[in-house]
Amino acid sequence: MKRENIALKIYSITLTLILAFILVSGFRSYDSHKKFDEITVKRINVIEPDGKLKMVISNKDQQHPGIIDGKTFPKRERPSGILFFNEEQDEVGGLVYRGNKKDGANMVISFDQYKNDQVMQLQLKTNKAGDNRYGLQIWERDKKLTFPVLKETLEMLDKKGYRYQQKLEYLKKKNGGEPIVASRMFVGKNYDRATGMFIRDKNGTERLRVYVDSNNNPKIEVLDEKGKVVKNFLGK
């Protein structure tokens, strides 16, 4: 009887310890608030509770190729940085950067039009000669010719053997004679050290300049449809 009581006590103590271990381990495994002093990773994916991707922080090799209409693009070379995605899983912009002494540098924060590419960027560019261009760049893109439609059209033209210039002419004709994308304005400092506002028309031709040139001369220039200065309100 004594031996049975001792065995029963040992069994009870052992079972209690096992249950306590399981409970403590369980609480630890469900602890979602973890703290780190430092973390080294190649890529971080930020997702919603339903698993939808919202943001990717990545190095160059692991960078996300992009998504639109739920379709992930084939793997391609992209800079390191941060990419953002909307509720429909479309990539909508991000912050990317790269650079070296040989090739120059590039750092931009991009904002994409819905179902299309970027329409606004805050950018810093350094060319191979070490000259800088930085400021706010704005584009205009056609709303009807979304990125999926454009991609499908270009693939069709590739199969027909169209060359680059032929593709541009086809797309322009398809868009009623207007370009599918045009640079509309840059506000900042150019490579030639002119600093100011440079406005273009819907065809991407520069039409108005308000700036201070590299010699510290203020200028206001009006240009015609061919980009030739026709009026200069300050100086020559």
N, C-alpha and C positions, 0 to 999 in steps of 0.2 A: 504493500500500500504506500509506504513512504517513497519507494522508488518511482511509483506511478505519479505521486504528487510532485516530486522533483522534476520528472520528465514533462509533466503538464505545465509547470511553472516556466521551464526552459522554453517550451513550445510557445507559451503565451508571450514571453519576453521577446523571443525571436520574431514572432508575427507582428508584435507592436513596433519593433525597430524597422521591419520591412515596410510596414504601412507608413510610418513616419518618414522614411526615406523617399517613398513614392510621392507622398504629399509635398514634401519640400522640393523635390526634383520637378514636380509638376508645376508648382508656382514659379520656379525659376525659368522653366522653359517657356512660360507664357508671359514673361516679363518683356514687354515691347519697348520699354524705355531704357535703352542701353547708352552708356556714356563712354566716350573715347577721348583721350588726350590727343591722339594722332591716328590717322588712318591713311594707308597707301593703297590705292586701287588703280586699275586701268580704265574702269567704266562704272558708272552708277546709273541705274534706271529708277526714276521716280514714277510710281504708278498710283492709280486710284484704287479704292477698295474692290472694284469690279475687275481689276487687272489691266485697265486701259492705261497706255503709256502717256505720260504728261511731260516728262523732261528727261533728257539724257546728258550726263556730264561724262566726257570721254576723251581719251587720247586719240591720236591720229589713226592708229592701226585698228582700234575698236570702234571708231565713230559710226553712228547709225547712218545708213544710206538714204533714209527718208521714206515717208509714207504719204500716200494720197488715195482717197477713196478706199481705204482699207488694204491697199496693195503696197507691199514693201518693194522698193527699187532694188535692182541687183547691186551687189557690193561694188563700191566705187571709192576712189581716193577723195577724202574730205579732210579739212583741217581739224585739229583738236578744238574743243570748246564746249558750248552748251547749246542744245537744240530744244525747242518747245513744240508741243503738239496740242491741238484743240480737242474738243469732245468727240469729234468725228474721226480722230486719229490722223488728221492731216498735219504735216509739219507746217508751222506758221512763223518760223524765224528762229533767231538765236544769236549767239555771240561766238565768233570763231576768230582764230588768230594763227599766224605763222610768220616766219621770217628768218633770214640769216644775212650775213654780210655780203655774200656773193649774189643772191637773187633779190635782195630787198626785203621789205616787210609789209604785212597786211593785217589789219585788225578791224573788224566791222561788227556792229550790232544791227541786225536786219529785221524788218517787219514785212511779212508776206501778205499780199492780197488774198482774199478768200479763194481757195481752189486755184491759186496761181503763185507766181514767184514774187520776189521782193519789190515793194513800191517805195520803200524808204530805208535809208541806211545812215547810221552815224559811223563814219569811216576815217581811218588813218592809213595812208599808203606811203611807203617809202620805195623809190625806184632804185635801180642798181647804182646810180650815180650818187645816191644818198640824199636826193631832193625829196621833200615832203609835200603831200597833198592831204588836207584833212578838213572835215566839215560835214554838213548835212546834204545828202544826195536824194533827190526825189525822181521817180519814174511814173509814167502813166501806162497802164496795161488795159487791153480790151477786156471787157467783162464777159463777153460771149465766148471768146476763145480762151477757155480755161486751160489749166495745165494738162489735165487728162485728154482734152480734145486736141490740144497742140501736139502732145506726145503721139497720139494715134495718127494725126495728120502727117507728122514728120516720118513716122515709121512707114506709112504708105508711100510717101515720096521717095524714101530710101529704096524701097522695093522697085520703084519705077526708074531708079538711077538718076534722080535729080541731083544737081550739084548745089553748093551753098547759095550762090546768087539766084539760081532758079527757084530754090525753096523760098527765099525772101520775096521774090516777085509773086509767087503763087499765093503766099500767105497775105501779102498786101492786097492782091486782087480779091481774095476771099473775104477780106475785111473792108470792102468798099473803097479801095484805093488808099487807105490809111494804114500806117504801120501798126503792128500788133503790140509794140512796146516802143516808148520813146522817153529819153531823158528829158525832164522838164525843168529842173532847177538844181543848182548847186550853191550852197552858202558856206563860204569858208575860204581857205587859202589854197591857191593852185600851185603847181610845180614851178611856175615862173614867178612866184612870190607875190602875185597879185591877190589881194584879199578883199572879198566883197560878195555880191549877189549876182549870179549869172543865170538868166531865165531863157528858156527855149520854148518854141512853139510845139504844136501837137505832132509835127514831123521830126522833132528833135533838133531843129536848127536854132542856134543861138540868136535871140532877138533883142535882148536888153542886158546891159552890163552896168552895174553901179559898184565901183570898186576904187581902191587905192593901189596904184601900181608899185613895182619894186623900187622906184625912185621917189616914193612918197607923194606922188601926184594924184589928187582925187579926180575921178572921171565918171561921166555918165554918157553911155553910148547906146544909140539905137541902130539896129542892123536890119537889113532887108531880108527877103525870103531866101536869098542865096548866102546869107551870113556876112554880107559886106556892110561896113559901117557907113550909114547915111547921115547921121546926126551926132554931133559931139557937143554937149552942153558946157563942158568944162575943159578948156585947153584944146590942144591939137590932137 
